[in-house]
Amino acid sequence: MKGVIYARYSSDNQREESIEGQIRECKAFAYKNGIDIIEIYIDRALSAKTDNRPDFQRLIKESGSKKFEVLLVWKLDRFALNKFDSAHYKRILKNNGVRVVSATEVISTGPEGILLESMLEGMAEYYSADLSEKVMRGQTENALKCMYNGGTLPIGYVIDKEQHFQIDPVAAPLVLQAFTDYSNGKSMREVTDMLNLAGIRTKRGGKVSINSVTRMLHNRKYIGEYQYRDIVHPHGIPAIVPEELFERVQERLAKTKKAPAKFKAEDEYLLTTKLFCGKCNCYMAGESGTSHTGIVHRYYKCVSVKNHKGCDKKSVQKEWIENLVIDQIKKILFDDEMIEKLADMGMERQRKENTVLPMLKRQLAETEKGIRNFVDAIQQGIITESTKERLEGLERTKKELSAQIAREELLQPPEFTRDQFLFWFERMRKYDTTKLVHRRRLIDSFVNAIYLYDDRITLVFNFKDGTKTITFAELEESGLGSDINALAA
């Protein structure tokens, strides 16, 4: 795996040695687990309560380049202290194929926080889906009236003030000529060159490509067919191309269709950075091999075995162990008593999330009490020069504390009710575990670490007392079976 390191210290009370120590431990972790470090990002004297950190933002931006798969930090608090920021930026990194890993916390401190992060992500997805449904409702109304619903406008059409399709008198004849030329035997390249020489440009102002001509020749709008999802109007918009010509073009396209390139897309290894070898505590990383029959076998292999560092742990088949983990998560989800406990844990964790805000509010209450005492003293005629100075000092302190509280409250993530926690778990019960996105969500939300031994597997979940050990003998008795001793490809 390719990886990067992010190191940070928050104040001038810490020294440069703090950065050196973080990098040293991260490099040792990377060497042990076969991670190739390609860059180190450092922020000095900057708090993780804010995301306004130059190298941190550069790291997030460069994660989109797909040059690395792992972000190593000394501890998770080096990444972010604010839970909302943590969830937000981890989601960006996850979308870019990057996992955040602590070099010193195999089991992260306060793992229930990961459930909160997952809930933030899940709720964001819920609100997004709800908004999408409302937008779709409006677009459906437009579709029933054959109105333009956004997207790239086909060459040869324009949109009028009422958002209806109208024929472009300049480009439409050239579109018809393109269909006619291709039907009469001209190549796709010749048709493309003809359109470019005639001055036809894409909506972004670029030259017409072979791919855009291919899409044009397949587009049924040119025969007047309006389509949006499952709504189809055969004569919903003005036609540019006669149906008979369009069908002849489709026949030739079918005959000259090239076989699509065969891309070999490997499955995502969902347990990467979560699965550990029980013998040497190194990562077990995903690998694949092809048998003599041409079948691709995917499995997890200890990186110490891979790098010949002395471990003799056998590999385990990917599908088998991932299905086992998903099965254990489903048992948690469908345990009503456990879900009630998890909701309580989430609420408790949420209350403890910000320790600074309650402290500031206590200080503000004490300051306001002091101000009231001085005001009472003044009303009773007890006033001196020092009393006035002290009162002015308390007023300044109150103003500063109020400003700090306002800043902290802005950084606070949205608070969830207990019903929202239960709703979130209920949604997860409906996940389709044959879909990669749902399997990934379940594993990322619930699984903290997995330790694989020769005779048992230990799963550490993201909640207190969430450790479970299963022997392979028990699996054999239950009928699930174990391929732990099977040879890898």
C-alpha positions in Angstrom: 0.0 0.0 0.0 1.0 3.6 -0.6 0.6 5.9 2.3 1.3 9.4 3.7 1.8 10.7 7.2 0.1 13.7 8.8 1.8 15.2 11.9 0.7 18.1 14.0 1.2 19.8 17.4 -1.2 22.4 18.7 0.7 25.0 20.7 4.1 26.5 21.4 4.2 24.5 24.6 5.1 21.5 22.4 8.3 21.4 20.5 9.7 20.2 17.2 10.6 16.9 18.9 6.8 16.2 19.1 6.7 16.2 15.3 9.8 14.0 15.1 8.3 11.5 17.5 5.0 11.3 15.7 6.8 10.7 12.4 9.2 8.1 13.9 6.3 6.0 15.3 4.3 6.4 12.1 7.3 5.2 10.0 7.8 2.2 12.3 4.2 1.3 11.9 4.4 1.7 8.1 7.5 -0.5 7.9 6.0 -3.2 10.0 2.8 -3.3 7.8 4.4 -2.9 4.4 3.1 0.6 3.7 5.3 2.7 1.4 5.4 6.3 2.7 5.5 8.8 -0.3 4.9 12.1 1.6 4.7 13.7 5.0 2.4 16.6 5.8 3.1 18.8 8.9 1.2 21.5 10.6 3.0 23.3 13.5 1.3 25.1 16.4 -2.2 24.7 14.9 -5.1 23.3 16.8 -7.2 20.3 15.5 -10.4 22.1 16.6 -10.2 24.0 13.3 -9.8 22.7 9.8 -7.9 25.9 8.8 -4.6 24.1 8.6 -2.5 24.5 5.4 -0.9 21.1 5.1 -4.1 19.4 6.3 -6.1 21.1 3.5 -3.3 20.3 1.0 -3.5 16.6 2.1 -7.3 16.5 1.6 -6.9 18.1 -1.9 -4.1 15.8 -3.0 -6.0 12.7 -1.8 -8.1 13.1 -5.0 -5.0 12.2 -7.1 -5.4 8.5 -6.0 -1.6 8.4 -5.3 -2.0 6.9 -1.8 -4.4 4.6 0.0 -3.6 5.1 3.7 -3.3 8.3 5.8 -1.2 7.5 9.0 -1.5 9.7 12.1 0.2 9.2 15.5 -3.2 9.4 17.2 -6.6 10.1 15.8 -6.7 13.4 17.7 -3.9 14.6 15.4 -6.4 14.4 12.5 -9.4 16.3 14.1 -10.9 17.0 17.5 -14.2 18.3 16.2 -16.4 15.3 15.4 -18.2 17.1 12.6 -15.0 17.9 10.8 -13.7 14.4 11.4 -16.8 12.9 9.8 -16.7 15.4 6.9 -13.1 14.9 6.0 -13.0 11.2 6.6 -15.9 10.9 4.1 -14.0 12.9 1.5 -10.9 10.7 2.0 -13.1 7.6 1.9 -14.6 8.7 -1.4 -11.0 9.2 -2.7 -10.1 5.6 -1.6 -8.0 6.7 1.5 -8.3 5.2 5.0 -7.3 7.1 8.1 -5.2 4.9 10.4 -3.8 5.5 13.9 -0.2 4.2 14.4 -0.6 3.9 18.2 -4.3 3.1 18.6 -5.1 -0.3 17.2 -8.5 0.1 18.9 -9.3 3.8 18.8 -10.2 5.7 22.0 -13.9 6.1 22.5 -15.0 3.8 19.6 -18.6 4.8 20.0 -17.6 8.1 18.3 -17.2 6.1 15.1 -20.9 5.2 15.3 -21.7 8.9 15.7 -19.5 9.7 12.6 -21.3 7.0 10.7 -24.7 8.4 11.8 -23.7 11.9 10.6 -22.8 10.4 7.3 -26.0 8.3 7.1 -28.2 11.3 8.1 -26.4 13.4 5.4 -27.2 10.7 2.9 -30.8 10.6 4.2 -31.3 14.4 3.8 -29.6 14.2 0.4 -32.0 11.4 -0.7 -35.0 13.4 0.7 -33.9 16.5 -1.3 -33.3 14.3 -4.4 -36.8 13.0 -4.1 -38.3 16.5 -3.9 -36.2 17.5 -7.0 -37.3 14.4 -8.8 -40.9 15.2 -8.1 -40.5 18.6 -9.7 -38.7 17.1 -12.7 -41.4 14.5 -13.1 -44.0 17.3 -13.4 -41.8 18.9 -16.1 -41.5 15.5 -17.9 -45.3 15.2 -18.0 -45.3 18.5 -19.9 -42.3 17.5 -22.1 -40.2 20.3 -20.6 -36.4 20.5 -20.5 -35.1 19.0 -17.3 -31.5 20.0 -17.4 -28.4 18.2 -18.6 -26.5 18.5 -21.8 -28.7 19.8 -24.6 -28.4 17.7 -27.8 -26.9 19.4 -30.8 -29.7 20.8 -33.1 -32.0 21.9 -30.3 -32.6 25.1 -28.3 -34.8 25.8 -25.3 -37.5 28.5 -25.4 -38.7 30.7 -22.6 -41.3 28.1 -21.5 -38.5 25.5 -21.2 -39.7 23.5 -24.3 -37.5 22.0 -27.0 -37.3 23.8 -30.3 -35.3 23.1 -33.4 -32.1 25.1 -33.9 -32.4 26.3 -37.6 -28.6 26.4 -38.0 -27.4 23.1 -36.5 -30.5 20.9 -37.2 -29.8 20.5 -41.0 -26.2 19.4 -40.2 -27.5 16.8 -37.7 -29.8 15.4 -40.4 -26.8 15.3 -42.8 -24.8 13.4 -40.2 -27.5 10.7 -40.0 -27.8 10.6 -43.8 -24.0 10.4 -44.4 -23.6 7.6 -41.9 -26.5 5.7 -43.3 -25.0 6.0 -46.8 -21.7 4.3 -45.7 -19.5 7.1 -44.4 -17.3 6.3 -41.4 -17.7 7.8 -38.0 -14.5 9.8 -38.5 -15.8 11.3 -41.8 -19.1 12.3 -40.1 -17.2 13.9 -37.2 -14.9 15.8 -39.5 -17.9 17.1 -41.5 -19.5 18.5 -38.4 -16.3 20.1 -37.2 -15.6 21.7 -40.6 -19.2 23.1 -40.6 -18.4 24.9 -37.3 -20.5 22.7 -35.0 -19.3 22.9 -31.4 -20.3 21.2 -28.2 -22.1 23.2 -25.5 -18.8 23.8 -23.8 -17.3 25.2 -27.0 -15.1 22.3 -27.8 -14.8 20.3 -31.1 -17.1 17.4 -31.7 -15.5 14.1 -31.0 -16.3 10.6 -32.3 -17.8 9.7 -28.9 -20.2 12.7 -29.1 -21.2 11.7 -32.6 -21.8 8.1 -31.5 -24.1 9.4 -28.7 -25.9 11.6 -31.3 -26.6 8.7 -33.6 -28.1 6.7 -30.7 -30.2 9.6 -29.3 -34.0 9.0 -29.8 -34.8 12.7 -29.2 -33.9 13.3 -32.8 -37.1 11.3 -33.9 -39.2 13.4 -31.4 -39.2 10.9 -28.5 -39.1 12.6 -25.1 -38.0 10.3 -22.2 -37.4 10.9 -18.5 -37.0 7.8 -16.3 -40.1 5.7 -17.1 -42.0 8.6 -18.7 -42.0 8.4 -22.5 -43.7 10.6 -25.0 -43.2 9.3 -28.6 -43.9 12.7 -30.2 -43.1 15.0 -27.3 -40.6 17.2 -29.0 -40.0 18.4 -32.6 -38.3 15.7 -34.7 -35.2 16.4 -36.8 -34.6 12.9 -38.3 -37.2 10.7 -40.0 -37.9 7.4 -38.1 -37.0 5.3 -41.2 -33.5 7.0 -41.5 -33.0 6.6 -37.7 -33.7 2.8 -37.8 -31.3 2.4 -40.8 -28.6 4.1 -38.7 -29.3 1.8 -35.8 -28.9 -1.3 -37.9 -25.5 -0.1 -39.2 -24.4 0.8 -35.7 -25.3 -2.7 -34.5 -23.4 -4.3 -37.3 -20.2 -2.2 -36.8 -20.3 -2.3 -33.0 -16.9 -3.1 -31.6 -16.6 -5.6 -28.7 -16.2 -3.6 -25.5 -12.8 -3.7 -23.8 -12.7 -6.2 -21.0 -11.8 -4.4 -17.8 -10.7 -6.6 -15.0 -12.3 -4.9 -11.9 -11.3 -6.5 -8.6 -13.6 -6.4 -5.7 -12.9 -3.9 -2.9 -11.1 -5.5 0.1 -13.5 -4.2 2.8 -11.4 -5.3 5.8 -8.2 -3.5 4.7 -6.6 -1.7 7.8 -9.1 -3.6 10.1 -7.9 -7.2 9.7 -4.8 -8.1 11.8 -2.8 -11.3 12.0 -3.3 -12.9 15.4 0.4 -14.2 15.4 2.3 -11.0 14.7 -0.3 -8.2 14.8 0.6 -7.0 11.3 -2.1 -6.1 8.8 -3.6 -8.7 6.6 -3.8 -7.1 3.1 -5.8 -8.1 0.1 -4.2 -10.1 -2.7 -5.5 -12.1 -5.7 -4.3 -15.0 -7.9 -5.5 -16.8 -10.9 -5.7 -20.6 -11.0 -4.8 -22.8 -14.0 -8.5 -22.9 -14.8 -8.6 -19.1 -15.1 -10.6 -18.5 -11.9 -9.5 -15.5 -9.9 -9.2 -16.2 -6.2 -9.1 -13.3 -3.7 -7.8 -13.5 -0.2 -6.2 -11.7 2.7 -2.5 -12.3 3.5 -0.4 -11.3 6.4 2.1 -8.6 5.2 4.8 -10.1 7.4 4.4 -13.4 5.4 4.4 -11.4 2.2 7.6 -9.6 3.1 9.3 -12.8 4.5 9.7 -11.4 8.0 9.2 -14.7 9.8 5.4 -15.1 10.3 3.8 -18.3 9.0 0.1 -17.3 9.2 -2.0 -18.8 6.4 -4.1 -16.7 4.1 -7.8 -16.6 4.3 -10.4 -16.4 1.5 -11.8 -12.9 1.1 -15.4 -13.8 0.5 -15.6 -16.2 3.4 -14.2 -13.9 6.1 -16.1 -10.8 4.9 -19.4 -12.8 4.9 -18.6 -14.0 8.4 -18.1 -10.4 9.6 -21.3 -9.2 7.9 -23.2 -12.0 9.5 -22.0 -11.0 13.0 -23.0 -7.4 12.4 -26.5 -8.5 11.3 -26.8 -10.4 14.6 -26.2 -7.1 16.4 -28.6 -5.1 14.3 -31.4 -7.6 14.8 -30.9 -7.8 18.6 -33.5 -5.3 19.8 -32.0 -5.2 23.3 -28.5 -4.5 21.9 -29.9 -1.7 19.6 -31.5 0.0 22.6 -28.2 -0.1 24.5 -26.4 1.3 21.4 -28.8 4.1 21.2 -28.2 4.9 24.9 -24.4 4.7 24.3 -24.8 7.1 21.4 -26.7 9.6 23.5 -24.1 9.4 26.3 -21.2 9.8 23.9 -23.0 12.8 22.3 -23.3 14.5 25.7 -19.6 13.9 26.5 -18.5 15.0 23.0 -17.6 18.6 23.9 -15.9 19.0 27.3 -14.8 22.6 26.5 -18.3 24.0 26.1 -19.7 22.9 29.5 -16.6 24.3 31.2 -17.0 27.7 29.4 -20.7 27.8 30.4 -19.8 27.1 34.1 -17.2 29.9 34.0 -19.8 32.2 32.4 -22.3 31.4 35.1 -19.7 32.1 37.8 -18.8 35.4 36.2 -22.4 36.5 35.9 -22.9 35.6 39.6 -19.9 37.7 40.5 -21.3 40.6 38.5 -24.6 40.4 40.3 -22.9 40.4 43.7 -21.0 43.6 42.7 -24.2 45.2 41.5 -25.9 44.4 44.8 -23.0 45.9 46.7 -23.1 49.1 44.6 -26.9 49.3 45.2 -26.2 49.1 49.0 -23.7 52.0 48.7 -20.6 49.9 48.9 -18.4 51.2 46.1 -14.7 51.9 45.8 -12.2 52.4 43.0 -11.1 48.7 43.2 -14.8 47.6 43.1 -15.3 49.5 39.9 -12.1 48.0 38.3 -13.1 44.5 39.4 -16.7 45.0 37.9 -15.2 46.2 34.6 -12.9 43.2 34.5 -15.8 40.8 35.1 -17.7 42.5 32.3 -14.7 42.0 29.9 -14.5 38.3 31.0 -18.2 37.8 30.4 -17.9 39.3 26.9 -14.9 37.0 26.1 -16.6 33.9 27.4 -19.7 34.6 25.5 -17.7 34.9 22.3 -15.8 31.6 23.0 -19.1 29.8 23.7 -20.6 31.1 20.4 -17.5 29.8 18.5 -17.7 26.4 20.2 -21.4 26.1 19.5 -20.7 26.8 15.8 -18.3 23.9 15.8 -20.8 21.6 17.5 -22.2 18.8 15.2 -26.0 18.5 15.1 -27.4 16.7 18.1 -29.4 13.6 17.5 -32.4 12.4 19.5 -32.7 8.8 20.7 -35.5 8.2 18.1 -33.1 9.3 15.4 -30.5 6.8 16.6 -33.1 4.0 16.6 -34.3 5.2 13.1 -30.7 5.0 11.8 -30.3 1.4 13.1 -33.7 0.5 11.6 -32.5 1.7 8.2 -29.4 -0.4 8.5 -31.6 -3.5 9.1 -33.0 -3.0 5.6 -29.6 -2.9 3.9 -29.0 -5.3 1.0 -25.8 -7.1 2.0 -25.2 -8.2 -1.6 -24.5 -4.6 -2.5 -20.9 -3.4 -2.0 -21.9 0.1 -0.8 -24.1 -1.4 2.0 -21.5 -4.0 3.0 -18.9 -1.2 3.3 -21.2 1.0 5.4 -21.9 -1.8 7.9 -18.2 -2.7 8.3 -17.0 0.9 8.6 -19.7 1.7 11.1 -19.5 -1.3 13.4 -16.1 -3.0 13.0 -13.0 -1.5 14.8 -10.5 -4.3 14.4 -10.4 -8.1 13.7 -7.7 -10.5 14.9 -7.4 -13.7 12.9 -5.7 -16.7 14.6 -5.3 -20.3 13.4 -8.2 -21.5 15.6 -10.4 -18.5 16.3 -11.3 -15.0 15.2 -11.8 -12.0 17.6 -14.0 -9.1 16.4 -13.8 -5.8 18.2 -16.8 -3.6 17.5 -17.2 0.2 17.9 -18.9 0.1 21.2 -18.0 -0.6 24.8 -17.7 -4.3 25.6 -18.1 -5.0 21.9 -15.4 -7.7 21.7 -16.5 -11.2 20.5 -14.3 -14.3 20.0 -15.5 -17.1 17.8 -13.7 -20.4 17.5 -13.6 -22.2 14.1 -14.8 -25.3 15.9 -18.0 -23.5 16.7 -18.3 -22.4 13.1 -18.0 -26.0 12.0 -20.6 -27.1 14.4 -23.0 -24.4 13.3 -22.7 -25.5 9.7 -21.0 -22.3 8.5 -17.7 -24.2 8.0 -14.2 -22.8 7.9 -11.8 -22.5 5.0 -9.0 -21.2 7.3 -6.9 -24.2 6.4 -7.6 -24.0 2.7 -4.6 -23.2 0.4 -4.6 -19.8 -1.1 -4.5 -19.4 -4.9 
